[in-house]
Amino acid sequence: MLETSNVNFGRVLSDLEIIEIVESELSNTTCTDNISLDMNQIHVTYIDLLKANQSPVADKPRYKEYLKQLILENIPDVHFSRLPDRTKPEQIFSTKIKDQILSNAQTESSLKDDLNVLLRAAKILRKDIASTMLW
């Protein structure tokens, strides 16, 4: 009975620590930082925590779904995103950072339009310069 209690205690302690780590990382990020965490990093950290807290770990541990559920239940305003490249791990964002990125993207799209106009003007000028007679 005591041994089972220690196993559960190690797992609960690891759960609390991983929640604290993820929450801390998400709250300390800004738009200029690396704005997301990936599930592979979190998974490896969780396995290390389980080992450090003397909780048994399977030979081929698979805790990603468990960790995702744990994070969703315990950290408010978190957003998971799968990249188009399926070989890349799922990313975790703070909803606040996601909203900032979207607002920046709208600003960047207007800058992109301005840049396209300037590039077209430069192309016209280069063509005119190339077609003029030399002095």
C-alpha positions in Angstrom: 0.0 0.0 0.0 2.8 2.4 0.9 4.6 1.7 -2.3 1.5 2.5 -4.5 1.1 5.7 -2.5 4.7 6.7 -3.3 4.1 6.0 -7.0 1.0 8.1 -7.1 2.7 10.8 -5.1 5.6 10.9 -7.6 3.1 11.2 -10.5 1.0 13.9 -8.8 4.2 15.8 -8.0 5.4 15.5 -11.6 2.0 16.7 -12.9 2.1 19.8 -10.6 5.7 20.6 -11.7 5.0 20.3 -15.4 1.9 22.5 -15.1 4.0 25.1 -13.3 6.8 24.9 -15.9 4.4 25.3 -18.9 2.4 28.1 -17.2 5.6 29.9 -16.3 7.0 29.6 -19.9 3.8 30.8 -21.5 3.4 33.8 -19.2 7.0 34.9 -19.7 6.9 34.9 -23.5 6.4 37.9 -25.7 5.9 38.3 -29.4 9.6 38.8 -30.0 10.6 35.6 -28.1 10.2 32.1 -29.1 6.4 32.3 -28.7 5.5 28.7 -28.4 6.4 25.4 -26.7 6.2 22.2 -28.4 4.8 18.9 -27.1 8.0 17.0 -27.6 9.9 19.4 -25.2 7.1 19.1 -22.7 7.0 15.3 -23.0 10.7 14.9 -22.5 10.6 17.2 -19.5 7.7 15.3 -18.0 9.5 12.0 -18.3 12.5 13.5 -16.6 10.3 14.8 -13.8 8.7 11.3 -13.4 12.2 9.8 -13.1 13.4 12.4 -10.7 10.3 11.9 -8.5 10.9 8.1 -8.6 7.7 7.3 -10.4 7.8 4.3 -12.8 8.1 5.1 -16.5 7.2 2.7 -19.3 9.8 1.5 -21.8 8.1 3.4 -24.6 6.3 6.2 -22.7 3.5 8.0 -24.4 2.1 10.8 -22.3 1.4 13.5 -24.9 -2.4 13.1 -24.9 -2.4 12.9 -21.1 -0.3 16.1 -20.9 -2.5 17.9 -23.4 -5.5 17.2 -21.3 -3.7 18.1 -18.1 -2.6 21.4 -19.6 -6.1 22.2 -20.9 -7.7 21.5 -17.6 -5.3 23.5 -15.5 -3.9 26.4 -17.5 -6.4 29.1 -18.7 -6.1 30.7 -22.1 -4.0 28.1 -23.8 -4.1 27.3 -27.5 -2.8 24.1 -29.2 -1.8 24.3 -32.9 -0.7 21.6 -35.3 1.7 22.7 -38.0 1.0 21.8 -41.6 4.2 19.7 -41.6 3.0 16.6 -39.7 6.5 15.6 -38.7 6.7 18.7 -36.5 5.3 18.5 -33.0 2.1 20.2 -31.8 2.7 23.8 -30.6 1.3 25.4 -27.5 0.6 29.2 -27.4 -0.8 31.6 -24.9 -4.1 33.0 -26.3 -2.8 36.5 -25.5 0.3 35.9 -27.6 -1.8 34.4 -30.4 -4.1 37.5 -30.5 -1.0 39.8 -30.6 0.4 37.8 -33.5 -2.8 38.0 -35.5 -3.0 41.8 -35.0 0.6 42.1 -36.1 -0.1 39.9 -39.1 -2.9 42.3 -40.2 -0.4 45.2 -39.9 2.2 43.2 -41.8 -0.3 42.5 -44.7 -0.8 46.2 -45.3 3.0 46.6 -45.2 3.3 43.8 -47.7 0.9 45.6 -50.0 3.0 48.8 -49.7 6.1 46.9 -50.4 4.6 45.3 -53.6 3.7 48.8 -54.9 7.3 50.0 -54.2 8.8 46.9 -56.0 6.6 47.5 -59.0 7.7 51.2 -59.1 11.4 50.1 -58.8 10.9 47.6 -61.7 9.4 50.4 -63.9 12.3 52.7 -63.0 14.9 50.1 -63.8 13.2 49.3 -67.1 13.1 53.0 -68.0 16.8 53.6 -67.0 17.9 50.5 -69.0 16.1 51.8 -72.1 17.5 55.3 -72.0 20.4 56.4 -74.1 23.8 56.7 -72.4 25.0 60.2 -71.8 
